[in-house]
Amino acid sequence: MELLTFMLCAFGLTQIIVYGKVFNRIRPTSGTLGELFQCPMCVGFHVGWFLMLLSPYTELFNLEVSVANFFILGWLSSGTSYVLSMIFGDEGIRYEHTHMDD
């Protein structure tokens, strides 16, 4: 249950950083940082290790702060944030219909 809570927190924070209007004035829009802040997979990785560092200060999830967890939780957060951002959009669940020609 802790990992599910961690993944949902990571997804939420990633969405706010990448898409939230509250960060429009300070979010970089060009260059390498601009590319980073437009990518839920990239931001998701950094959110993962950031949440790991917050772990000792919350009761929502209790994760050991270690070098191994830095990478593992970063990867987990990155993958989860990317997949969920591809599934859910502003209008709900994304659905792409493609026509297959015979």
C-alpha positions as CSV (number, residue, x, y, z in Angstrom):
1,M,0.0,0.0,0.0
2,E,2.9,2.3,0.7
3,L,4.2,2.0,-2.8
4,L,0.8,2.7,-4.3
5,T,0.6,5.9,-2.1
6,F,4.1,6.8,-3.2
7,M,3.3,6.3,-6.9
8,L,0.1,8.4,-6.7
9,C,1.9,11.2,-4.8
10,A,4.7,11.1,-7.4
11,F,2.2,11.2,-10.3
12,G,0.3,14.1,-8.7
13,L,3.4,16.2,-8.0
14,T,4.8,15.5,-11.5
15,Q,1.5,16.6,-13.0
16,I,1.6,19.8,-11.0
17,I,5.2,20.6,-12.0
18,V,4.8,19.8,-15.7
19,Y,1.2,21.0,-16.4
20,G,0.1,23.1,-13.4
21,K,-0.7,26.8,-14.1
22,V,0.7,27.7,-10.7
23,F,4.2,27.1,-12.1
24,N,3.7,28.9,-15.5
25,R,5.7,32.0,-14.4
26,I,8.7,30.1,-13.1
27,R,8.7,27.0,-15.3
28,P,11.6,27.2,-17.9
29,T,10.2,27.1,-21.5
30,S,13.4,26.9,-23.6
31,G,16.7,25.1,-23.6
32,T,17.6,21.9,-21.8
33,L,15.6,22.9,-18.6
34,G,12.6,23.8,-20.8
35,E,12.7,20.3,-22.3
36,L,13.1,18.7,-18.9
37,F,10.1,20.5,-17.4
38,Q,7.8,19.4,-20.3
39,C,8.6,15.7,-19.9
40,P,6.6,13.8,-17.2
41,M,9.1,10.9,-17.5
42,C,12.0,13.2,-16.7
43,V,10.4,15.2,-14.0
44,G,8.9,12.0,-12.6
45,F,12.4,10.7,-11.9
46,H,13.4,13.7,-9.9
47,V,10.1,13.7,-8.1
48,G,10.8,10.1,-7.1
49,W,14.1,10.8,-5.3
50,F,12.7,14.0,-3.8
51,L,9.8,12.1,-2.3
52,M,12.3,9.5,-1.0
53,L,14.0,12.3,0.9
54,L,10.7,13.4,2.3
55,S,9.9,9.9,3.5
56,P,11.2,10.3,7.0
57,Y,8.9,13.3,7.5
58,T,5.6,11.7,6.5
59,E,3.5,8.8,7.7
60,L,2.1,8.2,4.2
61,F,5.1,6.0,3.2
62,N,8.1,4.9,5.0
63,L,11.0,4.3,2.6
64,E,14.6,3.9,3.4
65,V,16.8,6.8,2.2
66,S,19.7,5.1,0.3
67,V,21.6,5.3,-2.9
68,A,19.8,2.2,-4.3
69,N,16.4,3.6,-3.4
70,F,17.4,6.9,-5.0
71,F,17.5,5.2,-8.4
72,I,14.8,2.6,-7.8
73,L,12.2,5.1,-6.6
74,G,13.3,7.6,-9.3
75,W,12.7,4.9,-12.0
76,L,9.4,3.8,-10.4
77,S,8.2,7.4,-10.2
78,S,9.3,8.1,-13.8
79,G,7.6,5.1,-15.3
80,T,4.4,5.5,-13.3
81,S,4.2,9.3,-14.0
82,Y,4.7,8.7,-17.7
83,V,2.2,5.8,-18.1
84,L,-0.5,7.6,-16.1
85,S,0.0,10.8,-18.0
86,M,-0.4,8.9,-21.2
87,I,-3.6,7.3,-19.9
88,F,-5.3,10.4,-18.3
89,G,-5.6,13.8,-19.9
90,D,-7.6,16.9,-19.1
91,E,-10.8,15.4,-20.5
92,G,-10.4,12.1,-18.6
93,I,-9.2,8.8,-20.0
94,R,-7.5,9.2,-23.4
95,Y,-8.8,7.1,-26.2
96,E,-7.2,6.9,-29.6
97,H,-9.2,5.2,-32.4
98,T,-7.2,4.2,-35.4
99,H,-8.6,2.8,-38.6
100,M,-7.0,-0.3,-40.0
101,D,-7.2,-0.6,-43.7
102,D,-7.3,-4.1,-45.2
